[in-house]
């Protein structure tokens, strides 16, 4: 586990970006604060191999994650796609924890990202 940011930088409406090693390669990721705690995901849409998060404001007006490319809508608590071109797909989770005033991420070489289009 390693520190990715001070916990205070993660506001309820924002996100923090970082990299995690996935299948031996650094991948872009983001963390956000939900009503159920801090969640982390690889920043790759289940619809296409492009970023979900393009700025530090991940939520739509309903409080769900919105991929700006093609309008996929994800539940921020579990990463499941609720609307759009990849309904039922999901974002890959990354372990992010909050302790001692810091956000910590865990690299995971075992995450299987083969479900994503090239």
N, C-alpha and C positions, 0 to 999 in steps of 0.2 A: 504494500500500500504506500501511496505517496501523496503529499499535499498538492492540491491543484489550485486552491484559492482560499482566502479567508472566508469564513462562513458568512460574515456580514456583507460581502459583495453579492450574495445571492438573494435578491429581493423577491417578494412574493410574485411579482409580475414579470420578472426577468429570468435570464439564464446565464450560465457561465460556460464558456467553451474550454476544451482541453483536448489532449491527445491521449489515447490508450493503445497499447499494443494488442492487435487482434490478428490471429493467425500469423504472427511474426512480423507484422507491419504496423507502423503507427497509423491510426485512423482518427479522423476528427470526431469528437464527441461533445455532448453538452449535458449539463446538470440543471435541474430546475427544482423549485420548491412547490410541492403539491399539498393539498389538505392531509395527505397520508404520509408526508415526509419528503425527503430529498430523493429524487429519482435521476438516474443517468442513462443515456442512450447513445449509441453510435449515430452520428449525424448523417444517416443515409436513408432515404425514403424507401419503403417497401415496394413502391411502384417502379421507380427508376433509380439508378445509381447516381443520385444527386442529393445535395443537402436538403434537409428538412428546414433547418434553422439557418436563416441568412442574416439575422441581426440578433440583438439581445432581447427581443420582444417576441417570444414564441407563441403567445396565446391569441386566439381569435376572440371576438366579442363574447362568446359563450364560455370562455375559459378552457378551451380545448386547444391542442397543438395543431397548427395548420402548416402544411407544406406549401410554400409560396409558388412552386413550379406548376403543379397540376391540381391543387386544391384538396389533396388528401387530408382528412381530419382524423387526428389520433387522440385517444384518451391519455392524458398525461400521467395517470396513475399506473397504467400497465403497458402503454405503448401500442395498444390494439387500434387498427384503423377502423373507424366507425362510418366514414363516408368517403366517397371519391373512388378513384380507379383501383384501389387495392383493399377494398373492404375485407375484413377478416385477417389481413396481413398484420405484421407487427414490427415495431422498431426493435432492434437488438438491445437488450439491457446491458448496462455497465454498472458494476458495483460502485456506488458512491455513498459514503457515510459522512456524518457530521460529528466531530468530537473535538474537544479542547479548542473550540473557536475556529476550527479549520474544516475544509472539505477535503476528503481523502478519496482517491480513486484506486481501483485495483486493475492492473493489466490482466488480461485473460486470453492467453493463446488458444484456449479451447472453444471460443465462440465460433459457431458455424455461420458464416455469412454467405453460404452458397445459395440461399433462397433468393438473393437479390439479382436482378437483371444486370448485365454488364453495361 
